[in-house]
Amino acid sequence: MFSPSQEELCALNKEPVKYGELVVLGYNGSLPNGDRGRRKSRFALYKRSKASGVKPSTVHVISTPQASKEERLPFIPTTPAHCSFLSACPAISSKGHHSISYTLSRSQTVIVEYIHDKDTDMFQVGRSTESPIDFVVTDTISGNQNNDETQITQSTISRFACRIVCDRNPPYTARIFAAGFDSSKNIFLGEKAAKWKNPDGHMDGLTTNGVLVMHPKGGFTEESKPGVWREISVCGDVYTLRETRSAQQRGKLVENETNILQDGSLIDLCGATLLWRTADGLLHTPTQKHIEALRQEINAARPQCPVGLNTLAFPSINRKDVVEEKQPWAYLSCGHVHGYHNWGHRSDTEANERECPMCRTVGPYVPLWLGCEAGFYVDAGPPTHAFTPCGHVCSEKSAKYWSQIPLPHGTHAFHPACPFCATQLSGEHNCVKLIFQGPID
């Protein structure tokens, strides 16, 4: 059967070309307090009316005299307030240009000037709410227990974390680079930042906590396997991971890998992890309507609590955070689905652990939530499996895929987590097949 490409669909519908979407892991369709402006759980990258990309051009080496303390220029610009030096510097031909500044010492700085690139569009991601940032990302708190104040005071995400550059012509290749340009169109790597000169002479560096990328083997399908986490440099080269997240010593250059994003690539900003979905990949992903149809199909089958014999039903997607009376609950050690009841506690177990009345297995007893973020599904199968211990439900292949993906946690730890709430997974397989009982009549 003929399947039109994304480009052909856009031409037929006169819609702008979509390069892809970034989806933040840990949110089930929207932020806890709702999506607002540039801060949301999902960001679509469209071809801009005018090219916004930049490319490296002239390199300037700026030396400051090492005379007396009074004459020495304190050339360590780290905020927009310090950027006036760059615009006043005669080496920079136009103060309207973008630039990257590598401070080698108090006496020497290398400035790489960037000029307009008519063939690419640039999109920037970071914690800052300043205008250069297209997609504002804040720290993801496990279990969606987000607190804005906590995020602001303790965030490990860079204000200008990374930039994604997309080719304006087919196949619309997207590339990722560490660091983003600030309001003065500058990126500053101070004396303490990891930086170096490559054999070909060009400067490069890493951001404080780094930008990590993992490309799944085999794309984003039910057959995919996790790839290896790498670090991306400011100029887009690929390196092995540092010993710790903010170590001064860079990893080894991985010459046979690139910064090109593919469907299912994961981007970690040290506090939030983003999933990249290509436009073509999204065409084969279930839609919100499809997930709603699956929810209605499960409810239409009238699953029952095997003990109370009351009918169970998943709440509507709009009420995905409110436990309702008919909500299905499950014993995550065995997968038996029940209605809510307040018995089965064992004195020798933890507070949320119960003994299943069907098979006597002891384990977590939690409400089940339908996974509503369609971008996390690798197929359109029915929701038959639940992640442990959070109880988010999705298709078997999607559950098994995410159960094997190690996600960065802290400075050097990795563990699988539920994509819908970022809870660290546990149990024998990190997910369990659900056992529903149909109506007796």
Residue pairs with C-beta under 8 A, 6 or more apart in sequence:
3 283
4 12
5 280
6 17
6 18
6 279
6 280
6 283
7 17
7 170
9 15
9 283
10 16
10 17
10 18
16 46
16 47
17 46
17 47
17 172
17 279
18 44
18 45
18 46
18 47
18 279
18 282
19 45
19 46
19 47
19 121
19 166
19 172
19 174
19 278
19 279
20 44
20 45
20 166
20 174
20 261
20 263
20 276
20 277
20 278
20 279
20 281
20 282
21 42
21 43
21 44
21 45
21 276
21 277
21 279
21 282
21 375
22 42
22 43
22 45
22 125
22 135
22 164
22 267
22 274
22 275
22 276
22 277
23 41
23 42
23 274
23 275
23 277
23 373
23 375
23 376
24 41
24 42
24 137
24 140
24 272
24 273
24 274
24 275
25 140
25 266
25 272
25 273
25 274
25 275
25 376
25 407
25 417
25 419
25 422
26 140
26 141
26 142
26 144
26 272
26 273
26 417
26 419
26 420
26 421
26 422
27 41
27 140
27 144
27 373
27 420
27 421
28 144
28 320
28 369
28 371
28 372
28 373
28 392
28 420
28 421
29 41
29 288
29 317
29 320
29 372
29 373
30 40
30 41
31 39
31 40
31 41
31 146
32 144
32 146
32 321
33 146
35 41
35 42
37 136
38 129
38 133
38 134
38 135
38 136
39 129
39 136
39 137
39 138
40 135
41 373
42 373
42 375
43 125
43 134
43 135
45 121
45 123
45 164
45 166
45 174
47 121
47 166
47 168
47 172
48 121
51 116
51 117
51 118
51 119
51 120
51 121
51 168
52 120
52 121
52 122
53 116
53 117
53 118
53 119
53 120
53 121
53 122
53 165
53 166
53 168
54 98
54 114
54 115
54 116
54 117
54 122
54 181
55 114
55 115
55 117
55 120
56 100
56 112
56 113
56 114
56 202
56 235
57 97
57 112
57 113
57 114
57 115
58 93
58 112
58 113
59 110
59 111
59 112
59 113
59 202
59 203
60 89
60 91
60 92
60 110
60 111
60 112
60 113
61 108
61 109
61 110
61 111
62 75
62 89
62 91
62 108
62 109
62 110
62 111
63 107
63 108
64 72
64 73
64 75
64 106
64 107
64 108
64 109
65 71
65 72
65 73
65 107
66 72
66 107
72 106
72 107
73 85
74 106
75 85
75 103
75 106
75 109
76 82
76 103
76 106
76 190
76 191
77 83
77 85
77 86
77 101
77 186
77 188
78 188
78 190
80 182
80 183
80 184
80 186
83 182
83 184
83 186
86 92
86 95
86 99
86 101
86 111
86 184
86 186
87 95
87 184
89 111
91 111
92 99
92 111
92 113
93 113
96 185
97 113
97 114
97 115
97 185
98 113
98 114
98 115
98 181
98 185
98 186
99 111
99 112
99 113
99 114
99 185
99 186
99 187
100 111
100 112
100 114
100 179
100 186
100 187
100 188
100 189
100 203
100 234
101 109
101 110
101 111
101 112
101 186
101 187
101 188
101 189
102 109
102 110
102 111
102 112
102 189
102 195
102 203
102 205
103 109
103 188
103 189
103 190
103 191
103 193
104 110
104 191
104 195
105 191
106 191
110 203
112 202
112 203
118 168
119 167
119 168
119 169
120 165
120 166
120 167
120 168
121 165
121 166
121 168
122 163
122 164
122 165
122 166
123 134
123 135
123 163
123 164
123 165
123 166
124 132
124 133
124 134
124 135
124 160
124 162
124 163
124 164
124 180
124 181
125 133
125 134
125 135
125 137
125 161
125 162
125 163
125 164
125 180
125 269
125 274
126 133
126 136
126 137
126 157
126 158
126 159
126 160
126 161
126 162
126 180
126 269
127 136
127 137
127 138
127 155
127 157
127 158
127 159
127 161
128 136
128 159
128 160
128 182
129 136
130 159
130 182
130 183
131 183
132 160
132 180
132 181
132 182
132 183
132 185
133 160
133 180
137 157
137 161
137 269
137 272
137 274
138 146
138 148
138 151
138 155
138 157
138 271
138 272
139 150
139 151
139 154
139 155
139 156
139 157
139 271
139 272
140 146
140 271
140 272
140 273
140 422
141 147
141 150
141 151
141 422
142 417
142 421
142 422
142 423
142 424
143 390
143 421
143 422
143 423
144 321
144 421
144 422
155 271
156 209
156 270
156 271
157 209
157 269
157 270
157 271
157 272
158 179
158 180
158 207
158 208
158 209
158 269
158 270
159 182
160 179
160 180
160 181
160 182
160 187
161 178
161 179
161 180
161 207
161 211
161 269
162 176
162 177
162 178
162 179
162 180
162 211
162 232
162 267
162 269
163 176
163 177
163 179
163 180
163 181
164 174
164 175
164 176
164 177
164 261
165 174
165 175
165 176
165 177
166 172
166 173
166 174
166 175
167 173
167 174
172 279
173 260
174 260
174 261
174 276
174 278
175 236
175 258
175 259
175 260
175 261
176 211
176 213
176 232
176 236
176 259
176 261
176 267
177 232
177 233
177 234
177 235
177 236
177 259
178 206
178 207
178 210
178 211
178 231
178 232
178 233
178 234
179 187
179 189
179 207
179 211
179 234
180 187
181 187
182 188
187 234
189 195
189 205
189 234
192 248
193 205
193 206
193 207
193 208
194 205
194 206
194 242
194 247
194 248
194 249
194 250
195 203
195 204
195 205
195 206
196 203
196 204
196 205
196 250
197 203
197 204
198 204
198 237
202 235
203 235
204 233
204 234
204 235
204 237
205 233
205 234
206 231
206 233
206 234
206 239
206 242
206 250
207 234
208 246
209 245
209 246
209 269
209 270
209 271
210 231
210 242
210 245
210 246
210 270
211 231
211 232
211 267
211 268
211 269
212 229
212 230
212 231
212 232
212 241
212 267
212 268
212 270
212 408
213 229
213 230
213 231
213 232
213 238
213 259
213 261
213 265
213 266
213 267
213 268
214 226
214 227
214 228
214 229
214 230
214 265
214 266
214 268
214 405
215 227
215 257
215 261
215 262
215 264
215 265
216 224
216 225
216 226
216 227
216 262
216 264
216 265
216 266
216 405
217 224
217 225
217 226
217 227
218 224
218 225
219 262
219 263
219 264
219 281
220 262
220 263
220 264
220 277
220 281
220 378
221 378
221 379
222 378
222 379
222 397
222 398
222 400
222 401
224 264
224 378
224 401
225 404
226 404
226 405
226 406
229 241
229 268
229 406
229 408
229 414
230 238
230 239
230 240
230 241
230 254
230 257
231 238
231 239
231 240
231 241
231 242
231 250
231 251
232 238
232 239
232 259
233 239
233 250
236 259
237 253
237 259
238 253
238 254
238 257
238 258
238 259
239 250
239 251
239 252
239 253
239 254
240 251
240 252
240 254
241 251
242 249
242 250
242 251
243 249
243 412
244 411
244 412
245 270
245 410
245 411
245 412
246 411
261 267
261 276
261 278
262 276
262 278
263 276
263 277
263 278
263 280
263 281
264 275
264 276
264 277
264 281
265 275
265 276
266 273
266 274
266 275
266 276
266 405
266 407
267 273
267 274
267 275
267 276
268 274
268 407
268 408
270 408
273 407
273 408
275 375
275 376
275 419
277 285
277 375
282 375
285 374
285 375
285 377
285 380
286 294
286 374
286 377
286 379
286 380
287 374
288 317
288 372
288 374
290 374
290 380
291 317
291 370
291 371
291 372
291 374
291 377
292 317
294 382
294 383
295 314
295 316
295 317
295 370
295 383
297 382
298 314
298 382
298 383
298 436
299 313
299 314
301 436
301 438
302 311
302 438
302 439
303 311
303 312
303 328
303 337
303 436
303 437
303 438
303 439
304 310
304 311
304 312
304 437
304 438
304 439
304 440
305 312
305 337
305 338
305 339
305 341
305 437
306 336
306 338
306 357
306 358
306 437
307 338
307 339
307 341
307 357
308 338
308 339
308 341
309 440
310 326
310 339
311 326
311 439
312 326
312 327
312 328
312 337
312 339
313 324
313 326
313 327
313 328
314 327
314 328
314 368
314 370
314 393
315 322
315 324
315 326
315 327
317 370
317 372
320 369
320 370
320 372
323 340
323 367
325 340
326 339
327 339
327 340
327 367
327 368
328 337
328 338
328 339
328 367
328 368
328 436
329 337
329 338
329 339
329 340
329 365
329 366
329 367
329 368
330 336
330 337
330 338
330 365
330 366
330 368
330 386
330 391
330 432
330 434
331 338
331 354
331 356
331 358
331 361
331 363
331 364
331 365
332 363
332 364
332 365
332 366
332 386
332 388
332 389
332 391
332 427
332 432
333 356
333 361
333 362
333 363
333 364
333 427
333 432
334 356
334 358
334 359
334 361
334 363
334 432
334 435
335 386
335 432
335 433
335 434
335 435
336 356
336 358
336 359
336 435
337 368
337 434
337 435
337 436
337 437
338 357
340 367
343 354
344 354
344 355
344 356
344 357
344 365
345 354
345 355
346 353
346 354
346 355
346 362
349 355
349 362
352 364
352 365
352 366
352 389
353 362
353 363
353 364
353 365
354 362
354 363
354 365
355 361
355 362
356 362
356 363
363 427
364 388
364 389
366 389
366 390
366 391
367 391
368 386
368 391
368 392
368 393
368 434
369 390
369 391
369 392
369 393
369 420
370 383
370 392
370 393
370 394
371 377
371 383
371 392
371 393
371 394
371 398
371 419
371 420
372 420
373 419
373 420
376 394
376 398
376 402
376 419
376 420
377 394
377 395
377 398
378 395
378 397
378 398
378 401
379 395
379 397
379 398
380 395
381 395
381 396
381 397
381 398
382 395
383 393
383 394
383 395
384 393
384 395
384 396
384 433
384 434
385 393
385 394
385 395
385 396
385 398
385 399
385 400
385 431
385 432
385 433
385 434
386 392
386 393
386 399
386 431
386 432
386 434
387 393
387 394
387 399
387 402
387 403
387 418
387 420
387 423
387 425
387 430
387 431
388 425
388 426
388 427
388 430
388 431
388 432
389 423
389 425
389 426
389 427
390 418
390 420
390 421
390 423
392 418
392 420
392 421
393 434
394 420
396 433
399 431
400 429
400 431
402 416
402 417
402 418
402 419
403 416
403 425
403 429
403 430
403 431
404 416
404 430
405 416
406 414
406 415
406 416
407 414
407 415
407 416
407 417
408 414
409 415
409 417
409 424
415 424
415 425
416 424
416 425
416 430
417 423
417 424
417 425
418 425
425 431
